[in-house]
Each structure stands twice: as structure tokens, then as C-alpha cells.
Amino acid sequence: MEGTSLLSWMAWTWPTAAFFVFILLCFVAMTVWEYFSPGGDPRRGVLGLTTTRGDRLFISLLGSAFVFLAWLGLVGLPLWPPLAIAIVYAILMFRFA
């Protein structure tokens, strides 16, 4: 492994690293939110499911991944429009789901 970095085999780019840092920050933010405002009682929203804050975060992240994959498959670059769609989607999930 002379001359290569430890993570070079994974082909990490700055956007990839930023994505995983964002996921980590979401988990940290949810932990802090739960610490200072415990409970987050489950509620039944427009999805017809009883969800908690963590469930809504997971649904938001999963749905955002599908938004990006659909955008890449149908349109391609740039990725700013699906980012805006994913943010709006996440806000709607936390508000109404």
C-alpha cells in the first residue's frame, strides 16, 4: 500500500464526505433535541403511520435518496434542484408525517 492513502480505495470525494458528515450531524442534532425536549410523542400523520422523530428522520433521508436517484436517472446534473426538493420534502415530513 505504498503511496496510497487508507481510504483511497473507496474513491471518497468532498461531496461524499459532506453527505456522511451531514448524516452524522442529523443524528447528533436528534440526540440533543431528545435530551433537551424528551418525549417526541408518536403521532399519526398523512402517511397513515404512527411515527416518532427518529422515524420521520429516517423517512426523510430515505425519501431524499430516492429524489436524488430519480433526478440523476432522469435529468442528470446539476444537483441543486433535487437538494431543494429534498429539503422541502424533509420539512414536510417533519411537519405532517
DARA-V415874 format. One record per backbone hydrogen bond with DSSP energy under -1.0 kcal/mol. CO is the residue of the C=O (numbers start at 1). NH is the residue of the N-H. E is the energy in kcal/mol with one decimal. If there is no record, write none. Layout:
co = (CO & CO)
nh = (NH & NH)
e = (E & E)
//
This chain:
co = (1 & 7 & 8 & 13 & 14 & 15 & 16 & 17 & 18 & 19 & 20 & 21 & 22 & 23 & 24 & 25 & 26 & 27 & 28 & 29 & 30 & 31 & 32 & 33 & 43 & 45 & 49 & 51 & 52 & 53 & 54 & 55 & 56 & 57 & 58 & 59 & 60 & 61 & 62 & 63 & 64 & 65 & 66 & 67 & 68 & 69 & 70 & 71 & 71 & 79 & 80 & 81 & 82 & 83 & 84 & 85 & 86 & 87 & 88 & 89 & 90 & 91 & 92 & 93 & 96)
nh = (4 & 10 & 11 & 17 & 18 & 19 & 20 & 21 & 22 & 23 & 24 & 25 & 26 & 27 & 28 & 29 & 30 & 31 & 32 & 33 & 34 & 35 & 36 & 37 & 51 & 48 & 45 & 43 & 56 & 57 & 58 & 59 & 60 & 61 & 62 & 63 & 64 & 65 & 66 & 67 & 68 & 69 & 70 & 71 & 72 & 73 & 74 & 75 & 76 & 83 & 84 & 85 & 86 & 87 & 88 & 89 & 90 & 91 & 92 & 93 & 94 & 95 & 96 & 97 & 46)
e = (-1.3 & -1.6 & -1.3 & -2.5 & -2.7 & -2.0 & -1.9 & -2.3 & -2.4 & -2.1 & -2.2 & -2.6 & -2.2 & -2.0 & -2.3 & -2.8 & -2.5 & -2.1 & -2.5 & -2.7 & -2.3 & -2.0 & -2.4 & -2.3 & -2.7 & -1.5 & -1.3 & -2.3 & -2.4 & -2.2 & -2.4 & -2.8 & -2.2 & -2.6 & -2.7 & -2.7 & -2.3 & -2.0 & -1.8 & -2.1 & -2.5 & -2.5 & -2.6 & -2.5 & -2.8 & -2.3 & -2.4 & -3.1 & -2.3 & -1.3 & -2.1 & -2.3 & -2.8 & -2.2 & -2.3 & -2.6 & -2.4 & -2.4 & -2.4 & -2.4 & -2.5 & -1.7 & -3.0 & -1.7 & -2.1)
//
